[in-house]
Amino acid sequence: MKKIRIKEFSQRITIFVRTETGRDSEDYPVYTDNDLFSTWAKAETDGVEETETNKAAFDASRMVFTIRFRRVALDNRLFIRHNGLEYAVVGIDPCDFDRAYIKIHAKRVVLQNGFISF
């Protein structure tokens, strides 16, 4: 694996927990977001996907965020806010053996009618 340089950590992200706190008048769920922490990250798209024209294109709905190791418990119930967009954490991998960095795989989420969709 290529050594990560600290200058590559140029994107600011916020990791947060989203909990359902009730229902609105139309019986849609109401969510509350609680920020856990903000950190600098290296953000990159998670691979390429083939388009309808048989050309490879980057899928911006899937991202990998590399952060420095934190002592906060990270799991798949968390969300990430980056550049005004929200992503759901779908996987977490340590980058190296000394666990100095963590790669967080995430998928873009959209709230539609009170429900979270990918």
N, C-alpha and C positions, 0 to 999 in steps of 0.2 A: 504494500500500500504506500502511496505517495505521502511523504511527510507534509502535514498541514502547517501552513505558515499563519501566524497570528494576524497578519495584515489581510488575510482572506476573510476574516470575521468582520464584515462591513455592513451587515444587515441587522436591524434591531427587530427583535421578536418579543412577544409577550406570551407566556404560557399561562393558561387559565383553566378553571373548572367551570363547567356549565351544569347547573342543576335546575330541575323543574320545580317551580315554586307554587304552582297552582294552575288554575284554568281561567280563561277570560270569559266574557259574556256569551261568546259563540262556542264555548267548550273546547277551544284550542289551548294547548299547553303554553304557559308563560315561563320563561327561563330567566335565571339570574346568573350573571357571570362574575366570578371572583378571581381576580388576578393572583397568581402564585408568585411569579417573578418575571422580570424583563432581563434580557441578556443580548449580547452581540452574538451573531451566528453567521455561518457560511450557508447561503441558500442556493440550491440548484434544483433544476427539474429532475424528476426521477425517471430517466430513460426517455425513449422515443416511442411513438405509436405510429402505425401506418394509417394514412388518411384514405379517403375514398378514391383518391386519384393515384393510389399505390406509391405515394411518396412518403418518406419518413418526416414526421413533424414532432416537435417537442410538445408534450402534453403538460400545460401549465397547471392542470388541476391536481397533479401529483408532485409533491416537493420532498426534498431531503434537506433537513436543517441540521448542521453540525454545530454543536455547542461544546463548551468546556464542561467537564464533569461537575455535576452538582450533587449535593447530599440530599436533595429533595427527591422523594419517591416519584418516579415518572412511570406512567402506565397508559393504557389505551383509552382511558376515560377522559383524557385531557384534550385541550384544544390549543391552537396556536393562532395568534393574530399577527399578520405580516403584511405591510403595505396596504392596509385597509381591507384585507381579505382574511377569512377565517378558514382554518384547516383542522381536521380531526386527526389525532395521532392514531396511526394504524400499526406502527411497529417501532421498536427501539433496539438499536445495536450498539455495543461498545466498539469504538473505532480501532483500538489497539490494546495490547496486553496490559499496559499499565493503567488503562481506563482514564486517560487524561481527557479524552473527547468522547462524545456520544452522538450517534447519528439518529435523528428522529425522522421516520418516514410518516408523511401526512398526506391526506386527501382533502381537497377543497370541499367545504360544506356550504349549503345555502339553506336559509330558513324560508320555507314556503308554507303559508297558512298555519304557522306555529309549529311545523314539524321540520326536523333536520333531515336534509336529503343530500346525497353525494352526487 
